Amino acid sequence: KGLEGGDSGDLVASSCSLGVAHPPGYPLFTLLGAVFLRMLPFGSPAMRVNMVSVCCGAVASFFHFLAISRWLGGGVSGRVGAAFGTLTYAFMPQVWVYNTHAEVFSLNSALVAVLLYLLVSYFKGGREVSTAACGAFVIGLGLSNQHTILLYALPACLYLLYRDRAVLISYDFFRLA
């Protein structure tokens, strides 16, 4: 009841015992699962850990909306375009499956969506160093969940360093962090 195939059983068990799931271990998802297990007063352990994926799916959709809306410049047409893009993403069959089962992919999607929003904010908002520092922190969180975040983060970081290396490799950036 509430437990699907794949890695779901392993992730639920590791969240219950604060153990290590199969390599690479997924420590961030395990800790979030443990928090949901202890904070939600209802449902089976599998359902509570599934709620981590549900919440991560909602966070991913929210940040997709913000990123698209900001990229399109806001306004009514920007928000309509963002809503269409977000709903298209949220209801794709594979995304829906990962957002309703205990899987690490929904957390990875949420972190990539936050990175996308920070990247758009960096370029649309005056290239604030604090935005880049937040992005570095999110990348660190992402690496504690699933290494495939590098497929998005590495090209984004290389592009940022190419465009703004004088600012991002300055003393102020390291003092801020």
Number of C-alpha atoms within 10 A of each C-alpha: 7 16 17 14 9 11 15 19 17 18 27 27 19 22 25 20 10 15 16 16 19 11 6 11 17 20 21 17 29 26 16 17 28 22 16 20 24 13 10 14 9 10 11 14 22 23 20 24 31 26 21 27 28 22 16 22 24 16 19 25 24 19 21 27 25 25 24 23 24 19 16 15 13 16 11 10 12 18 18 16 17 23 19 14 16 21 14 11 17 19 13 10 10 10 15 15 16 20 27 20 25 32 25 22 21 27 27 25 23 23 24 24 22 24 28 21 23 22 20 19 19 18 13 13 12 9 17 15 19 14 20 21 17 15 24 16 14 18 23 12 16 25 19 17 22 19 13 12 20 15 10 13 20 12 11 16 17 12 12 18 14 11 11 13 12 10 15 19 11 11 10 12 15 11 7 9 12
